[in-house]
Amino acid sequence: MALPFNIWFLSCRFVIRCIHSFLLCFCLCFTTSVLADETLLLSTSNVMPWGIEKPDGSHEGLLVELADAFCNQTGMQTRNRLKPYPRVINDIRTGQADVAVLFHSPESESIGYSLGEVASVEIIAVSKRSHKQISSLSDLNGERVAHVRGSKYGPTFDNHTGFHKVPVKNMNQGLRMLMKNHVDVVVSTDQSIYYGIENLAIETKWLKKLWVISTAKADLYLSKKSAYVHKIEPLKAIVSDLKRNGVLDQIFYGRDYISSQALEQEESWLQPPSDQRSELLVLGYY
């Protein structure tokens, strides 16, 4: 005896839902299984606070945390090496590393496939409080401007030839040079500068934010020469999951570094009082 149409229709819908659920579970399991038992080579910039190698050889920093979260999701074995940013770029170019975080740029797009944006940061110029306020980078013409070696901050800065660019290892070095008057301005990501100010215990009343040069987006890139290019879709899905679950926000924006407002007060000074200069001398700033 034939089933009534409505019962037959509901039975079909139930079967379709079961098949859909099975396929969804299968795809999730497949994403993990295709990545398991593999070794993923990572290259990470050793610029604070992105990548920091401690005296005991262990690693910490924002990009190290990202690498750990990403690799935990893949289930893959990993090897993460901290290097100067230009060497990180070269590792992706040559395929010596599979994955790295790079600033989004034509060069990055030419050597790697983006797995997704992981952070957006401001590129800022900071000086001593006595520096005149500026309205464009041309106002820095003739001055000495420290920047992290190999970093790309956008065409406005990268292609500017009016000031003298002084490459430094990290913003700790750049800020020390600023306080010693060896450079006039430091330029870097807001997180790097704020971290350096806090790490060196420099009082923000001695500094001023001059200009927001640009906003830089950092993506996780898969080298075009990686052996895992054929697994790009599962890897992209993992980055999407980290973003959707709030993991990326917690890593990159959950720190209580100094606020940019602390560098935007209108008061000015020529040099710290004598007692503060003595303190800076002890710390090695003068």
C-alpha positions in Angstrom: 0.0 0.0 0.0 1.4 3.4 -1.0 2.3 5.9 1.7 0.2 9.1 1.8 2.0 11.9 0.1 2.6 14.1 3.2 4.1 11.1 5.1 6.3 10.3 2.1 7.4 14.0 1.8 8.3 14.2 5.5 10.2 11.0 5.3 12.3 12.3 2.3 13.0 15.6 4.2 14.2 13.5 7.2 16.5 11.4 5.0 17.9 14.5 3.3 18.7 16.2 6.7 20.4 13.0 7.8 22.5 13.0 4.7 23.4 16.7 5.1 24.4 16.2 8.7 26.6 13.2 7.7 28.3 15.1 5.0 28.9 18.1 7.3 30.5 15.9 9.9 32.5 14.1 7.2 33.8 17.4 5.8 34.9 18.6 9.3 36.7 15.3 10.0 38.2 15.3 6.5 39.6 18.8 7.1 41.4 17.6 10.2 42.4 14.3 8.7 44.0 15.8 5.5 46.2 17.9 7.7 47.1 15.5 10.4 50.5 13.8 10.6 52.2 16.5 8.5 54.9 19.0 9.5 54.2 22.6 8.8 57.2 25.0 8.7 56.6 28.5 10.0 58.7 31.6 9.9 58.0 34.4 12.4 59.3 37.9 12.6 61.5 38.4 15.7 60.3 42.0 16.1 58.7 42.7 19.5 55.9 42.2 20.5 55.2 40.0 17.4 57.9 37.4 18.1 60.3 37.2 21.1 63.0 34.7 21.8 63.6 34.4 25.5 67.1 33.6 27.0 66.1 30.0 27.6 65.4 29.6 23.9 61.6 29.5 24.2 59.4 31.7 22.1 56.6 34.1 22.9 54.8 37.0 21.3 51.6 37.7 19.3 52.6 35.8 16.2 53.8 32.9 18.2 50.4 32.7 19.9 48.8 32.9 16.5 51.0 30.1 15.2 50.2 27.9 18.2 46.4 28.5 17.8 46.6 27.8 14.1 48.6 24.7 14.4 46.5 23.3 17.2 43.5 23.5 14.8 45.3 21.8 12.0 46.6 18.9 14.1 49.9 19.2 12.3 53.4 18.9 13.6 55.1 22.3 13.4 58.5 23.9 13.5 58.5 27.7 14.1 61.6 29.7 13.6 62.0 33.4 14.6 63.9 35.5 12.1 64.4 39.2 11.0 61.4 40.2 8.9 63.3 40.4 5.5 64.3 36.8 6.0 60.7 35.8 6.8 59.7 37.3 3.5 62.5 35.4 1.7 61.4 32.2 3.4 57.9 32.5 1.9 59.4 33.5 -1.5 61.7 30.5 -1.7 59.4 28.0 0.1 61.8 27.5 3.0 58.7 28.2 5.2 55.2 27.1 4.4 53.4 29.8 6.4 54.1 33.3 7.8 52.3 36.5 8.7 53.2 39.3 6.2 51.9 42.8 5.7 49.4 42.8 2.8 51.3 44.2 -0.2 51.8 43.4 -3.9 55.1 41.7 -3.0 53.3 39.4 -0.5 50.6 38.6 -3.0 53.3 37.7 -5.6 55.0 35.1 -3.3 52.1 33.7 -1.2 48.4 32.9 -1.1 46.5 34.7 1.7 44.8 32.4 4.1 43.0 35.4 5.6 43.5 38.7 7.4 44.6 38.2 11.0 45.2 41.8 12.2 44.9 45.4 11.2 47.3 48.0 12.7 48.0 51.7 12.4 51.4 52.8 11.2 52.3 55.8 13.3 55.1 58.4 13.7 56.2 59.3 17.2 58.7 61.8 18.4 59.8 63.7 21.5 57.2 66.1 22.9 59.1 69.1 21.7 58.8 68.1 18.0 56.5 70.3 16.0 53.2 68.8 15.0 53.1 67.7 11.3 50.3 67.5 8.7 52.2 65.3 6.2 55.3 63.2 5.9 56.9 66.0 3.9 57.1 68.0 7.2 59.8 65.5 8.2 62.1 66.3 5.3 65.7 66.3 6.3 65.0 64.5 9.6 66.2 61.1 10.7 63.4 58.6 10.9 63.9 55.1 12.5 61.9 52.2 11.1 62.0 48.5 11.6 64.4 47.0 9.0 62.6 45.4 6.0 59.0 46.4 7.0 56.7 47.8 4.4 54.4 50.6 5.7 52.6 51.6 2.5 53.6 53.7 -0.5 53.2 57.0 1.4 56.2 56.0 3.6 58.0 53.5 1.5 58.4 55.7 -1.5 59.1 58.9 0.4 62.7 60.3 -0.2 62.6 63.6 1.7 63.8 62.2 5.0 66.7 59.9 6.1 65.5 56.4 6.8 67.4 54.7 9.6 66.7 50.9 9.8 66.6 49.4 13.3 66.2 45.9 14.6 63.1 46.7 16.6 61.3 49.6 18.3 63.2 49.1 21.5 66.3 50.1 19.6 64.5 52.8 17.8 63.1 54.4 21.0 66.5 54.2 22.7 67.9 56.1 19.7 65.1 58.6 19.9 65.7 59.3 23.6 69.4 59.7 22.9 68.7 62.2 20.0 70.3 59.8 17.5 67.0 60.0 15.5 64.3 62.5 15.4 61.2 60.3 14.8 60.3 56.6 15.0 57.8 54.9 12.7 56.3 51.5 13.2 53.1 49.7 14.0 51.2 51.1 16.9 51.5 47.8 18.9 55.3 47.8 18.4 55.8 51.3 19.6 53.4 51.0 22.5 55.0 47.8 23.6 58.5 49.4 23.4 57.4 52.4 25.4 56.0 50.1 28.1 58.9 47.7 28.0 61.5 50.4 28.4 59.4 52.2 31.0 59.4 55.5 29.1 56.9 58.0 30.5 54.4 58.9 27.8 54.5 62.6 28.7 58.0 62.8 27.1 56.6 61.6 23.7 54.1 62.7 21.1 52.2 61.0 18.3 52.8 63.0 15.2 50.9 61.3 12.4 49.0 58.2 11.5 50.7 57.3 8.2 48.5 54.4 7.1 46.6 51.4 8.2 48.4 48.1 7.5 46.7 44.7 7.2 48.5 41.6 8.2 47.5 38.3 6.5 48.6 34.7 7.1 50.3 33.7 3.9 50.9 30.2 2.4 54.0 30.1 0.3 53.3 29.5 -3.4 56.1 27.0 -3.3 54.8 25.2 -0.3 54.0 21.5 -0.5 50.6 22.2 1.0 49.2 24.5 -1.7 46.7 21.8 -2.6 45.3 22.1 1.0 44.7 25.8 0.9 41.0 25.6 1.4 41.1 23.7 4.7 43.8 26.1 5.9 41.7 29.1 5.0 38.8 27.5 6.9 40.9 27.3 10.0 41.8 31.0 9.9 38.1 31.8 9.4 37.2 29.7 12.5 39.9 31.5 14.6 38.4 34.9 13.5 34.8 33.8 14.1 35.5 32.4 17.5 37.3 35.5 18.7 40.7 34.0 19.0 42.3 36.5 16.7 40.8 39.5 18.6 42.0 38.1 21.9 45.6 37.6 20.6 46.0 40.9 18.8 43.7 43.3 20.7 43.4 41.8 24.1 46.6 43.4 25.5 46.5 46.4 27.9 49.3 48.4 26.2 49.4 52.1 26.7 46.6 54.0 24.9 47.3 56.2 21.9 45.5 59.0 23.8 48.5 59.1 26.2 50.6 60.4 23.3 48.1 63.0 22.1 48.2 65.5 24.9 48.8 69.1 23.8 51.4 70.0 26.5 54.9 70.4 25.3 58.4 70.4 26.7 61.9 71.0 25.6 63.6 68.3 27.7 62.9 66.4 30.9 63.6 68.1 34.2 67.2 67.5 35.6 66.1 64.8 38.0 64.3 62.9 35.2 67.4 63.4 32.9 69.5 61.7 35.6 67.0 58.8 35.6 67.2 58.5 31.8 71.0 58.5 32.0 71.0 55.6 34.3 68.6 53.7 32.0 70.9 54.5 29.0 68.6 56.9 27.2 71.1 59.8 27.3 
